[in-house]
Amino acid sequence: MGISVTQLLIVLVIVIVLFGTKRLRNMGGDLGGAIRGFRSAMKGGEQDTKIEENEADILEGEVTKKQSEEDKV
């Protein structure tokens, strides 16, 4: 019991009649912009996490390096 192609076409025609092609185009553009913004925010969050991990590794390496130098003295 799936949706057939003819049922999808009927729904598409009804949506076009109700909203019009210009409004559908605008809604499609807005939806695309929202998806792009979401993806870029997700990538930015991943990059922030990587940067924080790298900074933690660098700081941890410097602390270890300084402690080993102090132990030698």
N, C-alpha and C positions, 0 to 999 in steps of 0.2 A: 504494500500500500504506500507507494511513493508518490511524489508529485510528478505529473507528466509534463512534457514540453508544452502542450497546449494550455495547461493550467498556468504555467509560468508566463506564457505569452499573454494570457488574459489579465493576469495580475500586473504585468508590465504596462499594458495598455491603460488599465485603470489608474495606475500611479502616474503615468504621463498626462492623462486627462485631468487628474486632480491637481497636480503640482505644476505642470508645464515643463517644457524642456529647459528653459532658461534657469528656473529655480533648481531643477535637478542638477544642472551643470555646476551651479554655485555650491550646492550641497556636496557634490562630488569633490570639488576643489577644496572645500573646507575640511572634508573628511580626510583627503590626502594630506593636507597640511598638518592636521592633527596627528596622523600616523607618523609622518616624518619627524615632527617635534617629539613624539614619544620615543621613537627609535634613537634620535640624537641624545635625548636625555638618558636613555638606558646606556648608550655607549659612553656618555660622559660620566655616569656613575661607575662604570667598569674601569674607566681610566683613572678616576679619583681613587678607587680602591687599589689599583696597581701602584699608583704614585705613593699612597700611604704605606703600602707594603715595602716598596723600595726605600722610602725614607726610614722606615723602622729597621730594615736590614743595614742600611748605611750607618745609622746611629749605633746599632748594636755592634757593628764591626769596629767603629771608632772606639767605643767603650772597651771592647775586648783588646784592641790594639794598645790603647793607653794603659790598661791594666798589665798587659804583658811587658810593656816598656818599663813600668814602675817596678815590676817584679825583678827585672834584670838589674836595676840600679840598686 
